[in-house]
Amino acid sequence: MKVTVCIGSSCHIKGSHKVVEQLQYLIAEENLGDKVELGGTFCMGNCQKGVCVMVDDTFFSVTPDSVKDFFEENIKKAL
């Protein structure tokens, strides 16, 4: 599974750094490093919806406060 987080200007202001940190922690805590590839990219073109996250080919809008629920529902359950 490939998870890509936007780290462009708009998403950065909305907390993309915190989203990335929390995803790194959750992936490590669940020992999913061999199943989940976490990466970053610049602008995904949905700045008004940021923090933009793609899981494979599906777009999500995530906030630092919603990362844990997002991880449980869209990453952990999907594996």
C-alpha positions in Angstrom: 0.0 0.0 0.0 1.3 3.4 -0.9 0.4 6.4 1.3 1.4 9.9 0.0 1.0 13.0 2.0 1.1 16.5 0.5 3.8 18.6 2.0 3.1 21.7 -0.2 2.6 25.2 1.3 -1.1 25.0 1.9 -1.1 21.6 3.4 2.1 22.4 5.4 0.2 25.3 7.0 -2.7 23.0 7.8 -0.4 20.5 9.6 1.0 18.1 7.1 4.2 17.7 9.1 2.2 16.5 12.1 0.2 14.2 9.9 3.4 12.6 8.5 4.9 12.3 12.0 1.8 10.6 13.4 1.5 8.2 10.4 5.2 7.3 10.8 4.6 6.5 14.5 1.4 4.5 13.8 3.0 2.5 11.0 5.9 1.6 13.2 3.8 0.9 16.3 1.7 -1.6 14.2 4.8 -3.1 12.6 3.4 -2.3 9.1 6.6 -0.9 7.6 6.9 -3.8 5.2 3.3 -3.3 4.0 2.9 0.5 3.9 5.1 2.8 1.9 4.8 6.4 3.3 5.9 9.2 1.0 5.5 12.9 0.4 4.7 15.0 -2.6 4.1 18.6 -3.4 0.7 20.0 -4.4 -2.0 17.5 -5.2 -4.3 20.3 -6.5 -6.9 20.1 -3.7 -5.4 22.9 -1.5 -8.8 23.9 -0.1 -9.3 20.3 1.2 -5.9 19.8 2.7 -4.0 18.1 4.4 -4.3 15.9 1.2 -3.4 12.3 1.5 -3.6 9.6 -1.2 -3.9 5.9 -0.3 -3.0 4.1 -3.5 -5.4 6.0 -5.9 -7.9 7.2 -3.3 -7.9 10.9 -2.1 -8.6 11.8 1.6 -8.6 15.0 3.5 -6.9 14.5 6.9 -6.2 16.8 9.8 -3.7 16.3 12.6 -6.7 15.5 14.9 -8.1 12.9 12.6 -5.0 10.9 11.7 -5.5 8.1 14.2 -9.1 7.4 13.0 -8.0 7.8 9.3 -5.2 5.3 9.9 -7.5 2.8 11.6 -10.2 3.0 8.9 -8.3 3.5 5.7 -4.9 1.9 6.2 -5.0 -0.7 8.9 -8.4 -2.2 7.9 -7.5 -2.2 4.3 -4.5 -4.4 4.7 
